[in-house]
Amino acid sequence: MQCFQCDQEAVAECPRCGAVYCDQHGDALCAQCMDPALALPSYRVYRGSLVALLIGSVFAVWLLVLPPAGADQDAPPGAFAGGGPVETPEATGTATGTPAAPSSATPEASGTPEATETPTPTPTPEPQEVTYTVVPGDTLLAIAAQYLPSGRLVDEFANEIASINGITDPTQIAVGDVLTIPQ
């Protein structure tokens, strides 16, 4: 065999491109492959990259279209269960059970003395308790945030719910548990 650039006897074959070369036109690779201007990966690298990209894309589409067996189709993914922001109910004064603040309007003075009515004190209603049944994905903090009274901290309210319901480990609430929520 002859060198690819001259007529001398070839001593090795280039592992990258497959050309045979003599000692003068190559060392570990042939002189053409060692040229910095031609420093491109071989066709095998390109083909391998394209095959890997194709296989990865097909696998990703397969996972999106057909989720793994045993996955609960109706439940949210585990990363979203109880981990997102929780909306707190807004106090409107009608549905919260809190009495309306008494009016601070004073009667206007007139020239003749009039008898003023003394307002009868309205009895304050007893705080009502709400029951809540635990559903999949609930955490004690999420439940506390859902029923959080204004001016309270979520952690303190969650601890209060836990103590009322006799929960020693707040992370161990089970689906179907009925919790008493103070108001």
C-alpha positions in Angstrom: 0.0 0.0 0.0 1.1 3.5 -0.7 0.8 6.7 1.4 -2.2 8.8 0.5 0.0 11.8 -0.2 3.1 10.3 -1.7 4.4 7.1 -3.3 6.2 5.7 -0.3 5.2 2.6 1.5 2.3 3.1 4.1 3.1 2.1 7.7 -0.2 2.9 9.4 -3.9 3.5 8.9 -5.5 6.7 10.3 -8.0 5.6 12.9 -10.2 8.7 12.2 -10.6 8.7 8.4 -9.1 5.4 7.4 -6.4 6.7 5.0 -3.1 4.9 5.0 0.1 7.1 5.5 3.8 6.9 5.8 6.0 8.1 8.7 6.5 11.5 6.9 2.7 12.2 6.6 1.4 11.3 10.0 2.0 10.2 13.5 -1.1 9.1 15.6 -3.3 10.4 12.8 -2.7 11.2 9.2 -1.4 14.7 8.3 -4.8 15.7 6.8 -6.7 14.8 10.0 -4.1 16.7 12.2 -4.6 19.9 10.1 -6.2 22.5 12.5 -8.3 23.9 9.7 -10.0 20.5 9.2 -10.6 19.8 12.9 -14.1 18.5 12.5 -15.4 15.4 14.1 -15.7 12.4 11.9 -18.9 11.3 10.2 -19.3 8.6 12.9 -19.6 11.3 15.6 -22.2 13.2 13.6 -24.2 10.0 12.9 -24.0 8.9 16.5 -25.1 12.3 17.7 -28.1 12.3 15.4 -29.1 8.7 16.4 -28.8 9.6 20.1 -30.9 12.8 19.5 -33.6 10.8 17.6 -33.8 8.1 20.3 -34.0 10.7 23.1 -36.7 12.6 21.3 -38.8 9.5 20.7 -38.4 8.5 24.4 -39.4 11.9 25.6 -42.5 12.0 23.4 -43.4 8.4 24.5 -43.2 9.5 28.2 -45.4 12.5 27.5 -48.1 10.6 25.6 -48.0 7.4 27.6 -47.1 7.9 31.3 -45.6 5.1 33.3 -47.9 2.3 34.5 -49.3 2.7 38.0 -49.3 6.5 37.9 -52.5 8.0 39.3 -54.0 9.7 36.3 -56.3 12.0 38.3 -53.8 13.2 40.9 -51.3 15.9 40.3 -47.6 15.0 40.0 -45.9 14.5 43.4 -43.9 17.8 43.1 -47.1 19.8 42.9 -49.1 18.0 45.7 -49.4 20.5 48.5 -46.2 22.3 47.5 -47.6 25.3 45.7 -48.9 28.6 46.9 -52.2 28.3 48.8 -54.9 30.8 48.5 -56.4 32.1 51.7 -60.1 32.9 52.0 -60.7 36.6 52.0 -62.7 38.0 55.0 -65.9 39.6 53.8 -67.6 40.0 57.1 -70.6 38.0 56.0 -69.5 34.4 55.8 -66.8 34.5 58.5 -69.2 34.6 61.4 -67.5 37.7 62.9 -69.9 40.3 64.2 -70.0 43.6 62.4 -68.3 46.5 64.1 -70.7 48.9 65.9 -71.3 52.2 64.2 -69.4 55.1 65.8 -71.8 57.8 64.5 -72.9 60.2 67.2 -76.4 61.7 67.2 -76.6 65.4 66.2 -77.3 67.8 68.9 -80.6 69.6 68.6 -82.1 72.4 70.6 -84.4 70.1 72.5 -83.1 67.3 74.6 -84.1 64.0 73.3 -84.0 60.6 74.9 -81.2 58.6 73.4 -81.5 54.9 73.0 -78.9 52.8 74.6 -77.8 50.1 72.2 -78.4 46.6 73.5 -75.3 44.6 73.4 -75.4 41.9 70.9 -74.2 38.5 72.1 -71.0 37.4 70.6 -71.4 34.1 68.8 -69.5 31.2 70.1 -66.6 30.3 67.7 -67.8 27.6 65.5 -65.7 24.6 64.5 -65.4 23.3 61.0 -64.6 19.8 60.1 -62.4 19.0 57.2 -61.7 15.6 55.5 -58.2 15.0 54.3 -57.8 14.3 50.6 -54.7 13.1 48.7 -52.0 15.7 48.5 -53.0 17.6 51.6 -50.6 18.7 54.2 -51.4 20.2 57.6 -49.8 23.5 56.6 -51.9 23.7 53.4 -55.1 23.0 55.4 -54.1 25.6 58.0 -53.4 28.1 55.2 -56.8 27.4 53.7 -58.7 28.2 56.9 -56.2 30.7 58.3 -57.9 33.5 60.3 -56.6 37.0 59.7 -53.8 38.1 61.9 -52.5 34.6 62.5 -49.4 32.8 61.4 -49.8 29.6 59.4 -47.3 27.6 61.6 -49.0 28.5 64.8 -52.5 27.8 63.4 -51.3 24.4 62.1 -49.9 23.6 65.6 -53.3 24.5 67.1 -55.1 22.3 64.6 -52.7 19.5 65.5 -53.2 19.9 69.2 -57.0 20.0 68.9 -57.1 16.8 66.9 -54.5 15.0 69.0 -51.9 14.8 66.1 -48.4 14.2 67.5 -46.6 14.1 64.1 -48.0 16.7 61.7 -46.5 14.9 58.7 -48.5 11.8 59.3 -52.1 12.8 58.5 -53.9 10.2 56.4 -56.4 10.5 53.6 -59.9 10.3 55.0 -59.0 11.7 58.5 -61.6 14.2 59.7 -59.9 17.2 61.3 -61.6 19.8 63.5 -60.6 23.3 62.4 -61.1 26.1 65.0 -62.6 29.4 63.8 
